Amino acid sequence: MRLLIANRGEIARRVIRTARRLGHETVAVFAEPDRGAPFTIDADRAVCIGPAALAESYLSTERILAAVAETGADAVHPGYGFLSENAGFAQAVIDAGLIWVGPKPEAIATMGSKIEARRLAAEARVPIIPGFSDSQEPADLAAAAERIGYPILVKAAAGGGGKGIRIANLAGDFDNALTEAVSEAERNFGDGRVIVERFITRPRHVEVQIVGDSHGAAVDLGTRECSVQRRYQKLLEEAPAPNLPESTTTGLRESAVRLTESIDYDSTGTVEFVVDDETGDYFFLEMNTRLQVEHPVTEEITGLDLVELQLRVAGGGELGLTTGDVTFTGHAFEARINAEDATNDFAPQLGRITVLSVPDGVRWESGIEVGSQITPHYDPMVAKLVVHSVNRDAALRELRRALDGLLVGGLVTNTGFHRWLIDRREIMDGRVTTRFLDESPLPGDYGTPEAAARAAGAFLADATTSGPGSSEAWSAQGDRRFTPHVGIRTVAVRDTHGEVHEVHPVPSHSAIVDSTARTVVVNEGGQSHTFSVLSRSEHWAPESAGSHGHAGAVVAPFPAVVAEVLAEPGQRVDGTDPIVVIEAMKMLHTLTAGGPGVVAEVRVAPGEQVASNQILITFEESE
């Protein structure tokens, strides 16, 4: 079989790995920003399908099917995201005489509507949250909210990813919550319908992995805990879900299988639930008709390859697996490694990977290698760090070890945040709700730059006694552990913000030097810090960099694409007026004027890519 993967990044590499093991040929498709990316190299063949714009590449059914025709592929695997839950795309693949590696289009369409999914779940005797969607009239929705009782949740009936969701704690909050939810749903999904339902104050997000075939088989592969979320985006997942009453675990798994059987589901999928942490009650949330990002933790505790199971049942094959064949061993965690700066409200980060060192004994699912360029066009997740051990405590220790040894140079990621996160008492106890991060004060930094700078100095001191300005300082490359060094003079290094650190070397965890780029990457508190090494002449001439502010101007806080310009020359604005909307890694960010003034010049247009600190709008000088 020749399999085309209609996706990119780490999931494309993941599918290619299993397909190759099974003896299948693979075809990668890529947009221009992904030219030369690792997944295109892994595949037997790679075809460009268009520019960066998603509608002209990864979301274009026409261009993907043209790549199928060009390469003679027999089957299409959609990965996750993009077109993976698009029933029209699935049908187009089938109509073209190809094998669709996913559930039948009818199941995708049915579960894609939260309203229809709730109805079918109720028919399958799966508990659903008390809610209302029979009418979309505001008065009817408001009356339903009163009957259900506040607080209530207003959420989009279509789509996902946390879009179109608002909470109303009191009746006075309802109108605004409804307006905002409908508006966001229409903007993101082209469908403004909503559901009003009970809001559980201590909710856990627990899901059940299922797999079925077209011959009536339906098997569950256990639970996963996905409650660590920010802005409805999952960050840390584990399997099995901890601290659930046995009756809740049994009920979740049996409910998932009943729903799977009721719709004759014939691929891998996930049934998601909200679990009340106070009572153990559980309610159907939605069904994802695709492979999940967090599927590796299930694979780790079951020993099964979910991509292999997908390929086995695609095109009508039998699953060949029963509930009695599934055994669960140990515990697994997955940390999503995102290109985000957790110290700056998780702002997206772009750049080139200069150093990558992954500790032994872990599973590293990644779309990056040294030299990979992270662009603003796609999701911020660049890798997944997965660990497995004999029990939950041991798996947490393994995750700590892995985060302390991971080095990612040239790009700021959220690894330090993860290292801080897994030492929280709630995480260690396994009693986290989806509101945990909203209710937890976050630290100002994760592994201080000063401590990291001292560690960088220690690396150099350990490499040579003649100081960083000499060529001998670059004779030692690769991972090293530090030993205290006596009698070495102060070392000067510059961090990625332009700050110069004159430090006395002290030992640290792990570091790596790039002699070509004259940089040192240090892991401090789980966070990778990249430093350039200064020559002696630079020691006393630090650059003043790192400021995002410019007098009389609005600047880009990070590299992005301009989505909308909301100002024009001569326009008078105040400090709160939105001026420019930029998009980075599938998220919109609105920039404001910052103070009253009159717009002098607009230097960008929609669709333009901008660099960090680039001036976008200038203002007239004030008298």
N, C-alpha and C positions, 0 to 999 in steps of 0.2 A: 504494500500500500504506500502511496505517496501522499503525505499529510501536510496540508498547508495550515500554518498557525496564524490566524487573523488577529494578532496581538503583538505586543512588544515587551522589551525589558525582561524582568526576572521570570514572569510566567511563561513567556515564549521559550526561554532557556529550560525551564522546568519541564515543559511538554516535550521539547526536543530530546531531552535526556532519556525520558522513558521510551519515546518512540524509537530512538536509536537502539536502546537495549532490546526492544522487541523486533528489531530488524526492519523497521519502516524507514523510507526516505522522508526527508523533511524539507519544507519550503518556508522561508521567512518572508514576510512582506514588511516594508519599512517606508516611513516618510523621510523626507530629506534630512531633518535634524538627526535622524538615527542612522545615517549612512556610516558604515564601518563600526556600528555598535556591536558589542559582544554577541548578542543573539543572532545577528545577521551572519556572523562568522561561524557560529556553532552549526547553523543549518547547512544542509547539502547544497541549497541554492537560495539566493535572496533576490527579491524583485522590488524595485522602487514603485510605490503606488501613488506618490503625489507630494505636495508641499506640507509644511507644518500644520496648516489648518486641518482640524480633525474631519470636518465635513468633506474635505477633498482627499482624505487618505484613510485613516483607520475607521472612520464612520461611513465610508462610501461603499455600499454594497456593489455598485457597478464596477468600481476599480478593483475590489478584492476578487470578484468573479472573473474579471479580465486577467488577473494574475493566475487564477486557477486554470483558465484556458491556455495561457501562455506556457505554463509549466507542466500541464498534464496531470495536475493533482487529482487524487481520487476522493479525498476527504478533507473536511475543514474542522479545525478545533478553534473555538472562539476565545479560549482563556477566560478571564473575568474582566468586567468592565466593558467599555466600548460596545460592541454589538452582541455580547454574550447572552443578553436577555431580551433580544429584539426578535420577536416572533416572525416579523416580515423577512428578516435576514435568514433565519433558520429555514423558512419555507422556500426562499429563493435558492438556497443551497440544495435543498431536496429536489426542487423543480428542475435544477440543472443536472440532475442525475447523479449527484454526489452523496457521499456519506456525511451526515451531520453528526458531529460528536457532541451530543447534548440531548436534552429531552425533546419530545415532539413539540412542534410549534403551538399546539392547542394548550398544552400545560404551561408553556411560557406565557402565553397571552392571559390565561386564566389567573395565574398567580401574580402577574404583573399589575393586576387591579386589586388594590387592597380591599375594596368593597366586595368584589366577587370572592376573593380569597377568604374573607371573614365568613361569608355565607357558606362556602364549602367546608370550612373548618367546623362551623357549628353543626352542619349536617353529618360530619364525621365524628361527632361527639368529642371534639377538641375544645376545651374551654377558651372562650374569647372574652376580652375585656368589655365590660358594659359600655356600649357606644351607640351612635346613631349616624346613619347616612342615607336614610330613605328620601330625604328632601335636601335640596341645596338652598332653600330660601333662608335668609338670615334669621328671620323670626322663628322658624321651625328649629334651626340649629341652636338658637339661644334658649328656646324652651326645652330642648333635649338636654342642654348643659345644666339647666336647673333641676331636671328630673334625676340626672346622673349624680349631681352633687359636685361642688368645687372642692379641690382644684381639678380642672379638666385639661385635656390636651386637644388642640386642633391640629390635625396633620393632613398632608396631601394624600389623596387617594391613589395617586400614581407616583412613580419615581421612588427615590430613596436617597441615601447619602446624607440624611439630616436636613434636606431642603424642604421648605414648606411646613415647618413644625413650629408651633407656638404654644406656650403654657398660659392659661388664665387662672390665677389663684382666686379671684373674686369675680362676681357678676359684672362689676364695673370695668374689668379688664377684657371682657369677652369681645366687644365690638372691634377693638384695636387688634386683638390676637387674630380674629377671623380675617380682617382686612389684610393683615401682613401675610398670613399663611396662604390665602388665596392668591395674592399678588405674586408671592415667591413661587408658588406652584405653577401658575400660568407662565411665568418667565422661564422656569427651568424645564418644565415638562409639557407645556402647551395644554395643560389640563388643570383647571382651577377647582375641581371638586375636592371636597375635604371630608374627613371623618371627625366627629366629636366623640371623645371617649374619656373614661375615667383616667385620672393621672395617679399613678402609684408613687407614693412619696419616697419609698426606699426600694427602687427597682433594681434588679439584677438582670443582665442580658445573658441568657443561657440558650445555647442552640444544640440541635441534634443533627449529626451527619447521617444522611440516608443514601442508599443506592438501590435502584430497582432495574428491572429489565422489562421487555415487552411481552414476557411470558408469565407475568404475574408475580415474580419474585420481588420482595421488598424487605430490606434488611437495614437495621440501624447500626451505626458504628460508634455509639456512645455520645457523651455530652462534651461541650466546650464552654468555658467561661470567657465572656468577651465584655465584661463590665467596665474595664478601664478604657474610658473614652473621653475625647475632648472634641467639642462641637459635633457630637454624634459620630465621630470617626474613631475607630478602634485603634488602640496603641499597643496593648499587651494582651495576649490570649494564652489560655492554658487548657489542657485536657488531662483527666476529666475535670468537670466543674466541681470545686471543693465545697464541703460543708452544706450539702443538700440533704434534707431528710430522705431516707430510702424510698418513702412513698412518693416523694416529688420526683426523684430520679426515674423511678419506674414509670410514673405517670407521663413524664416528658417523653421517654423513649417509646412507650406504647402509643401515645397520641401522635407522634411523628410518623410512626408506621401506618396508623389508621388513615391519616391524611394522604400519605404516599400511595397507599392501595386504592383510596377512593378516586384518585384521578389517573390511575394506571400509569404512574410515573416510571420512566424508563431510562434513567441516567443517574449520575450523582447529583445531590442537592442538599440543601440545608433548611431545616424547619427551625425558625427562631421564636423564642418565647421571652416574655417578661415574667420574672419570678419575684414575688413579694418577699423580701428578705425577712420581714417580721413574721409572716404566717406560713411561708412555704407554698402558698397558692401560686399557680402558674397560669398564664394566658397566652394564646397564640398571638404572635406579632406579625410575621410574614414568612413566606417561603422563597428562598433564593434558588432559582432554577439554573444553577451553574456551579462551577468549582469556586470555593471560597478562598480568599487570601490566606486564611488561617488553617487551611487543610493539612499542612505538615504536622501539626501537633497530634491530629488524629492518626496520621500515618505512623508517627513515632510510637504511640501506645498500642497500636493494633498490628504493626508490621505489614500493613497493606499499602499498595501503591494505588492511590485513587485515580490517577491518570490512566493507569493500566486498566482499572475497572471501567472507566469511561470508554476506552477504546474497545474493550471486550464486548460491551452491550450495544455499541453504536451499530446502526444498520440492522438491528434485530438479533444480535447475539445473545446467548444466555449468560446470566451472571455467574452461575456455578458456585454460589456462596450462600450459606444459610446462617441464621443467627447462631446456631451451635458451633459454627466454624470460627466465630470471632472471639478472640481472647484479648484481654486488656492487661498490659504490663507497664507498671511504673507511672511516671508523670512527666509531662512535657510543657515547656513554655516557648512562646514565640514573641520576640520584640521586633516591632516594625521600625526599621532604621529609615528615618525621613530626613531629607535635606531641609532642615528647619533650624532656626536659632531659638532655642527655648528661653534664652535670656532676653529676647526681644519679641515677646508675645508670639513666639513660634513663626516668625517671619520666614518666608521661603528663601532658600539659599541656592545660588547657582555657582558654578565653577568647574574646574577640571580636577579629577582625582590624580594626585601626585604620588600618594603612598597608600598602599592597602595591605594590611597584615592581619590575618584572621587566626585566632588561637586554634590549636589542634583540638580535636575531639568534639567539635560542634558542627551543626548543619548550617551552612551559609547559602541561602537562596538569594542570588544577587543578579542585578542587571548591569553591574559595573565591573570594570577592571581598571588598573592603572592607565591613565590617559583618557578615560571616559569623561565626556563633557556633559554636565547637567544643565539643561536648558529650561526656559520658563514654560515650555509648551505642554508638559505632561505632569502627571501625579508626582508629589514630592517623595514618595516611597522609592528608595534606591536599593534596599536589601531587606532581608529578614534573618534574624539571628535565632536559631532554634536549638534548644537543648533538651535532653531526655535523661532521666536517671531513675533510680529504684523507687523513690517516693517524692512527695512534693518538696519537703525541706531540702533534700539532696539536689533536686532540680534547681531550686532557687540558688543554692550555693554554686552550682555549675554555671548558672546565668551570671552571677556576680563575677566569677572567675573570667568568664568569657568577655564581659564588658570591660573588666580591668585590663585585659590584654589586647583588645581590639584597637587598631590604629587606622584611621581614615584621614589622610593628609590632603590639604588643598580645598577642603569643603567642610563647612560647619554642619553637623548633624545633631540629632537629638539623643545621642548615646549617653551623654552625661545626665540628661533628664531621666533616662531609663535606670541608670545606676542609682540615682537618688530615689526614684520611685520604688524600686524593689526592696528598699530598706524601710519603707513606711510600715508601721505596725499593722495597718489594715490589709496591706498586701501580704505580709508574712502570715497573718491569721487567716487569710482567705475569706475576708468579709468585706468585699468592696461592692458598692452600688455604682450605677452609671453616673451618679451625681458626685462621686468622690472627688474628682479633680476640680469641679466647680466649687466645692466646699473647702478645698485644701489650699492654704497659702503656699505659693510656689517660691522657692529660693531665688535670690537674685542672680546666682551663677551656679554652675555645675563643674566643679574643679576650677579653682581660681587661676587666672592667667599668671599671677605672681608665682604661685607654687609651680605651675607648669614651666614657667621661665627658669626657675631654679633647677628644675629637673632637666631642662634642655641644656643648661650650663653644666650640669653634672655629666651628661652624656659626652659633651665635648671634652670636659676635663678628663674623663675616663679614657677617651680615645687618644689623647695626646697631652703632654705636659707643656707644649709650646704655645697654647692659646689658639683661639678660633681664627686668627688672622693668618695663620700659616697653612701651607698645603698639607702638612702632616695631619692636621685636624680632620681631614677627609679620608684618611687611610682606612678607617674602620667603618664598614657599612653593614647593614642588616640589623636584626633585633638584638638588643643587648640588655643586660641587667646591670644596674649601677653598683659601684662600691664607693664609699666615701673616699675622696681624694684630698690630701692635705697639701697646703702650700701653693695652691693654684690661684692665680690672680682672678679678679672679677671678670666675668664673661658678659658680653653684651649681645642681646638678641632682640629682634623686632617681631611683634606679633602681626596678625593679619589686619588689625585695626590701625597699624602704623605706630603703635606705642613701643618705645624702646625700654627694655628692662636691663639694668646693670645689676647682675645678681652674683651672689656667692653660691657656687654649685653645692647641691645636696642631692642625695640619691632619691630615686622614684621607682615607679612600677616598670614601665616598658617604654621604649622609644625607638625610632628608626631615623637614619640620616639619608638624605638624598644628596649625594655629592655633586651631581650635575646642577641641580637647582639651588644648591647651598642652603638647604632647609633642614630643620629638625622637627619631627613630629613626635609629640609626647602625649601619653595617656595620663591624665590627672583627674581622679574622681570619675573615671569612666568616660570622660570627654577627651577627644583628640584635639590638641592644640598644635597649630603649625607656626613655626618661627623661622624667619630668615636670619642667617648669621651675619653680623656686621664685621667689616674690617676695622682696623684700629682707627682709621681716619673717619669712620662713620660713628664711632662711639659717642662723640660729643656733638653730633649734628642730627639729633632725632627729628624726623618729619612730624609735623602736626597733621595727622590724618585721622580718619575715623568719624569726622563730623558729617552728618547728613544735612546740616543746615547751611543755607546761603542767604545772605541779607537780601531782602526784597525779591524772593523767588520761592517757587515750589519745586522741590527736587524729588527724584525717584529714590525711595529708601532702599531699594534693591532692584536687581535686573528684572525686567518685566516686559509685557506687551501692553500698549495703550488700548484700552477697551472703549473709552468714551472721553471726550473733552467737553466740559460743561461750562467753559468760560470763553469769552472773546475779548479782543482789545477794546479798551474803553469801559468795560463793565466794572461797576463798583461792587465790591464784595465785603463781607464781614469775616470774622475769624472762624465761623462755623460753616461757611458755605462750601459745599463740595466743588472742587475745581477740576480734578481729573480722576477717572477710574482706571486703575491698571489691573492686569490679570497676570498672576504668576502661579504656575502649578495648579491650574483649575480652580483657583480661588480669586474672587474680586476684592480689591482693596481701594477704598475711597480716600483720596487725599484732599485736605481742606486748605484754605488760604492761610490759616495760622494767625491772622490778624486782619484788621480792616485795611482796604486799599483799593487802587484802581489798576486793572489789568493793563500792562503795557504791551506784552508780546506773548503769543502762544507759539511755542517752538516745536510742538509735536502734533501728530494726527493719529486718529484711530488706526490700529493695525501696525503701528510702528513699534519696533523693539527698542527699549531704552536700557541704558546701563545704570548701575548703582551710582547715586549722586549726580546724575545728569539733570541739568536744569530743564524743567518742563514749561513753566510759566514764570514770567517776570512781572514786576509791578512798578508803577511810576514812583519816582522818588517823592517822599513826603516833604512838604515845606516845614 
